[in-house]
Amino acid sequence: MNLLKRLLGKQSVDDEPIASQQESFEWWRRAVGEGTGVTPHLLSACDELPGSSGPFGESADSPIPVNGPDGEVIYLNQLRCKNGCGFLWHRIGSSTTAGPSKNLDIYELVALDASEWRRLYFSMHHPRRSTLTPAGLHLRSWKSLSDIERVFAKCTGFGSTSYVENFPFGMPDAAARDDQLNSISPGVGASVAKRVQDTLRQSEGKWSRPPNFPPSST
């Protein structure tokens, strides 16, 4: 265990156990054959990539290190605005850059109260998630979650790992069709979809991207 800790870095008391994060990462690598052609430093545990520059998480040159696609989902589900509000989110694409991480996933986010929009960049090739956050945001404590909340933290629902047309208004349909949610129990997707729809109605008329926000496709 001491060797594992040295390899994976310091454990945050408020995060999922590192061994669980590592297991998820290794399962993904085996499933997709990930690792071929990936430089060794991208397979290391870190909170921020060496040589990164620009605003953390909001620049392609300073992506957020996470442990595969599951790491993206949990990170995004745990992310909070300064006022404690969570986000709706969807994956708008991927890109190849000359920066510290050659392959990135790109997500668009909007706060559940429609108060702010974000575009975040992720590097998936790491055995644990970063504990850092973009400026003005924080991560909800893993330690504070109930068992059922930890299950849903690993599920899409208020988010999507695929591009959603007419975001965020297309999110209820995406949740209703979500195979992962519906595998938990019949009707879970529909239940989450209703919650998302209720969220959209509560801030009706406010779901407009800021004028300087990039378009939602890459």
N, C-alpha and C positions, 0 to 999 in steps of 0.2 A: 504493500500500500504506500509506503514511503517513496518508492521508486515511481509509482503511478502519480503521486502528488507532485513530484519534481518534474515529471514529463508534462503534466497537464496544467500546472500552475496553481496559484493560490485558490482555495475554495472560498467562495463568498458564502457567508452564513445565511444569506437570504436567497440563494439560488438552488436549483435542482442539484442533487449530488452529482459530482463530476463523473463518477463511474457510470451513472445512468446516461449522461450526455455522451460519453465515449461509446457506450454500447449502441446508442441510436446512430451515431456517426458511422461506426464500423458496419452496422447492418446495411446502411445506405450505400456505403462504398462497395460492399460485396454484391448488393443487388444490382447496381448499375455498372460495376467494373470501374468505379471512379478511382482516380489516382494516376492513370496512365498519362504521362506528359505534364503532370502537375509538379511544379518545383517544390523541393523539400520544405522551404520556409512557409509555404501555404498549408502544409499539413501539421504545423505546429500550433500549440495553444497560445493564445495571446488576446489581450483586450483591444489592441490596436496594431495594425500591420506595420512592421518596420519599414521606414521610408515613406510612410503615408504623409499626405499634405492636404490642406484644405479643411473645411468644416467636417468634423467627424460624422460619418453616416450620410451626410448630405452632399458629398463630393465623390465622384468616381475614383478619385485618388486617395480617398480615405474611407473605404467601405467598412461595414460592421462585420467582424468575424463571427461566424456561427457554425454549428455542427450539422451541416446538411439542411435539407428542406424542412425537416421537423424543427430544427433550431430556429429557422426563420419564423415559423408559425408561432412557436412559444414566445420568442422575443417580441413579435408584433402584438400578440395577445396580452402580454404583460406590460407593454409600453403605455405610459400615461402622460397627459399634459400636466402643466404646473398645477391646474385646479383638480387633478385627480381623474379627469375624464379619459376614457379609452378611445379607440379608433375603429373605424371601418377601413378596410384596406383590400387592395388587390394587386396582383403581380402584373405589371404593364410590359414586361419584357426582360431581356438580358442583353448584355453587351460584352465585347472584348475590348480591353484597353491595354495601353502600354504601361500602366501604373503598377503598383505593388501587387495587385490581384488582377490576373489577366481575364478572368471570367466572373462577371457580376450578374446578380439578379437585381431588378429594379422594381420597387413597389411605390404605389401612390396611396396616401393615407389622408383621411379627413376625420377630425375629432367627432365624437358622438353628439356633441352639441353644435356642430358645424362651425366652431370658433376658429379652427386653423387647419391648413392643409400642409402636407409634407410630401417630399419625394426622398426615399431612402435607398441606399445601395448596400448590398450584402455580398460577402465572400463566404461561400459555403464549405470551404475545404479545411475545416478545423475541428479538433476533437471536443471543443467546448465552446459555449457562447461567450461573447464579450459581456462584461458587466458594466461597460461604459454606455452612455446614451448621448444622442445629439443634444445640442444646447437647448435648455428649457424643458427637457423631458426627463422622466425617471421611470424605472422599472418597478412594477408591483412586487412586493416581497413574496417569494415562493413559500417561505416559512408560514406566511399568514393564510395560505390557501387551504380550504378543506379538501378532502379526498376527491369529491366530485368536481370541484373547481380545478383540480390538477388534471383530471381527465379532459375537461373541456379546454384547458389551456393548450392542450396538444391537438385540438381539432380546429379546422376552419369552421366558419359559421358567420361570424361578423367580418370574416375576411375570406379571400380566395387566392389560391396559388396560381390561378389562371386569370387572364384578362377578362374583365367584366364590362360588357357594353353598357353605355349610359350610366357609368358609375357616378354616384352611389345608388341610383334608383334601381339598377339591375341586381343589387345585392340580395333582396328577398328571394328572387327566383333562383339565384345561385345557391343560397342556403337550402331551399326546399329540395333541390336536386342533388345536394351534396352526399356522395356515397358514404363518406366517413361518418357523418352525422347519422345517417339513416341506418348504418350498421350497428350503432349503439342500441337502438330500439326503433321500431316502426313509428313514424310520426315525429321523431325528434327534429328532422329537417324542417318540417312544416311549423313546428313550435318555434324554432329559432328564427325562421323566416318571418313569423308574425312579430317577434320581438324587434327584428330589424326594421320591419315596416312601421311599427309603432315609434321607433326612434326617428325615422325619417319624417313622420307626421308631426312629432313634437317640435321640430325645427323647420317646419314647412316654409318655403320661400327663402331659406337661408343657404341652400346647398349650391352656391355658386363659387367656382374657383376664383381666387384673387386675380386681378388683371395681369400681374407679373408672374403668375404661376405657369410652369411649362405645360404644354398639352399632355393629355393622358395616354399618348401612344408614343412609341419610340421609332 
